């Protein structure tokens, strides 16, 4: 995850700038912290699901392993 992605997620979660240009951010309140944690978890789940899909793509078509891997990617995304 890049710094830019983290900053964008913090903004989406309601972070307020302490310093100009969002160089320093503050997440004020429990709800903002929870929102940020949810965004980070969602980002990480998607990254994991993409890796699993890449592994599935490397399998032969209609292979049992491929179907299991695609199912795993769906299950990872559904955890959100």
C-alpha positions in Angstrom: 0.0 0.0 0.0 1.4 3.4 -1.0 1.5 6.5 1.2 -0.9 8.1 -1.3 -3.4 5.3 -0.8 -3.1 5.6 2.9 -3.6 9.3 2.8 -6.7 8.9 0.5 -8.2 6.3 2.8 -7.6 8.6 5.8 -9.4 11.4 4.0 -12.3 9.2 3.2 -12.5 8.2 6.8 -12.8 11.8 7.9 -9.2 12.6 8.8 -8.5 16.3 9.4 -5.3 18.0 8.4 -3.0 19.1 11.2 -0.5 20.5 8.7 -1.1 22.0 5.3 -1.5 19.6 2.3 -2.5 16.7 4.6 1.2 16.2 5.5 0.0 15.2 9.0 -3.5 13.8 9.6 -5.6 13.2 12.7 -8.4 10.7 12.9 -10.6 12.2 15.6 -13.2 9.9 17.3 -13.9 6.3 17.4 -16.1 6.3 14.3 -13.3 7.8 12.1 -10.8 5.3 13.3 -13.2 2.4 12.6 -13.9 3.8 9.2 -10.2 4.0 8.4 -9.7 0.4 9.7 -12.5 -0.9 7.5 -11.0 0.9 4.4 -7.5 -0.6 5.1 -9.0 -4.1 5.6 -11.0 -3.8 2.4 -7.9 -2.7 0.5 -5.9 -5.7 1.9 -8.7 -8.2 1.1 -8.8 -7.0 -2.5 -5.0 -7.3 -2.8 -5.2 -10.8 -1.5 -8.0 -11.8 -3.8 -6.1 -10.5 -6.8 -3.1 -12.7 -5.9 -5.4 -15.7 -5.6 -6.9 -14.9 -9.0 -3.5 -14.6 -10.6 -2.7 -18.1 -9.2 -6.0 -19.4 -10.6 -5.2 -17.8 -14.0 -2.0 -19.8 -14.1 -3.9 -23.1 -13.8 -5.3 -25.0 -16.7 -8.8 -24.0 -17.6 -11.6 -26.0 -15.9 -9.1 -27.5 -13.5 -10.3 -28.3 -10.0 -7.5 -26.2 -8.5 -8.5 -23.2 -10.6 -12.1 -23.5 -9.5 -11.0 -23.7 -5.9 -8.8 -20.6 -6.2 -11.5 -18.6 -7.9 -13.9 -19.6 -5.1 -11.3 -18.5 -2.6 -11.0 -15.1 -4.2 -14.8 -14.7 -4.0 -14.7 -15.8 -0.3 -12.0 -13.3 0.5 -14.0 -10.4 -1.0 -17.1 -11.6 0.8 -15.5 -11.1 4.2 -16.1 -7.4 3.9 
